[in-house]
Amino acid sequence: MSKIKLFIASLSVIITAFLLVFPASAARVYNPDTNKWETPSERQAARRGVSPIKKKIVDYKTKEKPGTIIVETSERRLYLVLEGGKALKYGVGVGREGFQWSGIHRISRKAEWPSWTPPAAMRKRIPGLPAFMPGGPDNPLGARALYIGSTLYRLHGTTEAWTIGQAVSSGCIRLTNDDVIDLYDRVKVGAKVIVRR
């Protein structure tokens, strides 16, 4: 009987020690959208629309003028060129396989809480997609949209923060709502947009 009590006591000590040493790892869960192990607080931040990639000012060598937007789709980053060899770097979601593109255009229009008219080809691919969605928090274009020339593409917001850093869109470049509002306030209609693959 004393061997059983000793075994139970030893097992209790081992379990307690394990829980004290590894509480964080025990609470981490795998997120297939970001391909990372995350804590519950990181998952909660993603649900609130916080970007998993924080914007920051970086050194950036380019011959482009300040105010130019450069999207590096392979990096899944957007750079807003600043003065003095710097750029503001944002995390973005980009076009998935088969929907990637590149080119040089200008911002032709800006809109707050834009409405969305999905193209006919998209409605054909995605049955049940409405022909029109009014602007608002449930609209896939998010809080702001910057229209890229005469293309069907936009730089726009999203509440799906977990898609930032991923190749998931039908060609548009998406930022979190917080980041797209920040970019929207800094960029003028007519700004040059360079999208590189």
C-alpha positions as CSV (number, residue, x, y, z in Angstrom):
1,M,0.0,0.0,0.0
2,S,2.8,2.4,0.8
3,K,4.3,1.8,-2.7
4,I,1.0,3.0,-4.3
5,K,0.9,6.1,-2.1
6,L,4.5,6.8,-2.9
7,F,3.8,6.4,-6.7
8,I,0.8,8.7,-6.5
9,A,2.7,11.3,-4.6
10,S,5.6,11.1,-7.1
11,L,3.3,11.4,-10.0
12,S,1.6,14.4,-8.5
13,V,5.0,16.1,-8.0
14,I,5.9,15.4,-11.6
15,I,2.6,16.7,-13.0
16,T,2.8,19.9,-10.9
17,A,6.4,20.5,-11.9
18,F,5.5,20.1,-15.6
19,L,2.6,22.5,-15.4
20,L,4.8,25.1,-13.6
21,V,7.6,24.8,-16.1
22,F,5.6,24.6,-19.3
23,P,2.4,26.6,-18.9
24,A,3.0,28.8,-22.0
25,S,3.7,25.9,-24.3
26,A,0.7,24.0,-23.0
27,A,-1.6,27.0,-23.9
28,R,-0.2,27.5,-27.4
29,V,-2.3,26.3,-30.4
30,Y,-1.5,25.9,-34.0
31,N,-3.1,28.4,-36.4
32,P,-3.2,27.0,-40.0
33,D,-4.0,30.5,-41.4
34,T,-0.7,32.0,-40.2
35,N,1.2,28.7,-40.1
36,K,2.4,29.5,-36.5
37,W,1.9,28.4,-32.9
38,E,0.0,31.1,-31.1
39,T,-1.0,31.9,-27.5
40,P,-4.7,32.6,-26.7
41,S,-3.8,36.4,-26.5
42,E,-2.3,36.3,-30.0
43,R,-5.4,34.5,-31.3
44,Q,-7.6,37.1,-29.6
45,A,-5.6,40.0,-31.1
46,A,-6.1,38.4,-34.6
47,R,-9.9,38.2,-34.0
48,R,-9.9,41.9,-33.0
49,G,-8.3,42.8,-36.4
50,V,-4.8,43.5,-35.1
51,S,-2.1,42.8,-37.8
52,P,0.3,40.0,-37.0
53,I,2.9,42.1,-38.8
54,K,3.4,45.5,-37.2
55,K,4.0,48.5,-39.4
56,K,7.4,50.2,-38.9
57,I,9.8,52.7,-40.5
58,V,12.7,51.0,-42.2
59,D,15.7,52.0,-44.3
60,Y,14.7,51.7,-47.9
61,K,16.8,52.6,-51.0
62,T,14.9,53.6,-54.0
63,K,14.9,56.2,-56.8
64,E,11.1,56.6,-56.4
65,K,9.7,59.8,-54.9
66,P,8.2,60.1,-51.4
67,G,4.6,59.1,-51.5
68,T,5.1,56.2,-53.9
69,I,3.6,52.9,-52.8
70,I,5.7,49.8,-53.6
71,V,4.1,46.4,-53.1
72,E,6.5,43.5,-52.9
73,T,4.1,40.5,-53.3
74,S,6.8,37.9,-52.7
75,E,7.6,39.5,-49.3
76,R,3.9,40.3,-48.6
77,R,4.9,43.8,-47.7
78,L,3.9,47.2,-48.8
79,Y,6.4,50.1,-48.6
80,L,5.3,53.8,-48.5
81,V,8.4,55.7,-49.6
82,L,9.3,58.5,-47.2
83,E,12.0,61.2,-47.2
84,G,15.6,60.5,-46.4
85,G,16.0,56.9,-47.6
86,K,13.2,55.6,-45.4
87,A,9.9,53.8,-45.9
88,L,6.9,52.9,-43.8
89,K,6.6,49.1,-44.1
90,Y,3.2,47.4,-43.7
91,G,2.2,43.7,-43.8
92,V,-0.3,42.8,-46.5
93,G,-2.3,40.0,-47.9
94,V,-1.8,39.4,-51.6
95,G,-3.2,37.5,-54.6
96,R,-3.3,33.7,-54.3
97,E,-1.8,31.4,-57.0
98,G,-3.4,32.3,-60.3
99,F,-4.4,35.8,-59.2
100,Q,-1.0,37.4,-58.9
101,W,-0.1,40.4,-61.0
102,S,2.4,43.2,-61.4
103,G,2.4,46.7,-62.9
104,I,2.8,50.4,-62.4
105,H,-0.3,52.5,-61.9
106,R,-1.6,55.5,-59.9
107,I,-4.2,55.8,-57.1
108,S,-7.2,56.9,-59.1
109,R,-9.7,57.2,-56.2
110,K,-10.0,56.9,-52.5
111,A,-13.1,55.8,-50.5
112,E,-14.1,55.5,-46.8
113,W,-16.2,52.4,-46.0
114,P,-16.5,51.6,-49.7
115,S,-19.3,49.6,-51.2
116,W,-18.4,46.6,-53.2
117,T,-19.6,45.2,-56.6
118,P,-18.0,41.9,-57.1
119,P,-17.0,41.2,-60.7
120,A,-19.1,38.8,-62.7
121,A,-16.2,36.3,-62.9
122,M,-15.9,36.3,-59.1
123,R,-19.6,35.8,-58.7
124,K,-19.4,32.8,-61.1
125,R,-16.5,31.3,-59.1
126,I,-18.3,31.9,-55.7
127,P,-21.9,31.0,-55.9
128,G,-24.2,33.0,-53.5
129,L,-21.9,36.1,-53.6
130,P,-24.2,39.1,-53.8
131,A,-24.0,41.5,-56.8
132,F,-23.6,44.4,-54.5
133,M,-22.6,45.0,-50.9
134,P,-23.0,48.4,-49.2
135,G,-20.0,49.8,-47.2
136,G,-19.7,49.0,-43.5
137,P,-17.9,46.7,-41.0
138,D,-19.1,43.5,-42.8
139,N,-18.0,44.6,-46.2
140,P,-14.8,42.7,-47.4
141,L,-13.2,46.0,-48.6
142,G,-13.0,47.1,-44.9
143,A,-12.7,50.7,-43.7
144,R,-10.9,52.2,-46.6
145,A,-10.1,51.5,-50.3
146,L,-7.5,53.1,-52.6
147,Y,-8.3,52.2,-56.2
148,I,-5.4,51.3,-58.4
149,G,-5.7,53.0,-61.8
150,S,-8.4,51.5,-64.1
151,T,-7.8,48.0,-62.8
152,L,-10.2,45.9,-60.8
153,Y,-7.7,45.9,-57.9
154,R,-7.5,48.0,-54.8
155,L,-5.5,48.5,-51.7
156,H,-8.2,47.9,-49.1
157,G,-8.9,47.0,-45.5
158,T,-10.0,43.7,-43.9
159,T,-11.2,42.5,-40.6
160,E,-9.5,39.1,-41.3
161,A,-6.2,40.0,-39.7
162,W,-5.0,36.4,-40.0
163,T,-4.8,36.8,-43.8
164,I,-2.1,39.5,-43.5
165,G,1.2,37.9,-44.7
166,Q,-0.7,35.3,-46.7
167,A,-1.5,34.9,-50.5
168,V,-5.3,34.6,-50.2
169,S,-7.0,37.3,-52.3
170,S,-8.3,37.5,-55.8
171,G,-5.6,40.0,-56.6
172,C,-6.4,42.9,-54.3
173,I,-3.8,44.0,-51.7
174,R,-5.3,43.9,-48.2
175,L,-4.2,45.5,-45.0
176,T,-5.9,45.5,-41.6
177,N,-8.4,48.2,-41.1
178,D,-6.1,50.1,-38.8
179,D,-3.2,50.0,-41.3
180,V,-5.3,50.9,-44.3
181,I,-6.7,53.9,-42.4
182,D,-3.2,55.0,-41.7
183,L,-2.1,54.5,-45.3
184,Y,-5.2,56.2,-46.6
185,D,-4.5,59.3,-44.5
186,R,-0.9,59.5,-45.9
187,V,-1.5,58.9,-49.6
188,K,-3.0,61.3,-52.2
189,V,-5.0,60.5,-55.3
190,G,-2.4,60.4,-58.1
191,A,0.2,58.6,-56.0
192,K,2.3,56.1,-58.0
193,V,1.7,52.4,-57.2
194,I,4.3,49.8,-58.1
195,V,3.3,46.1,-57.7
196,R,6.1,43.7,-58.0
197,R,6.0,39.9,-58.1
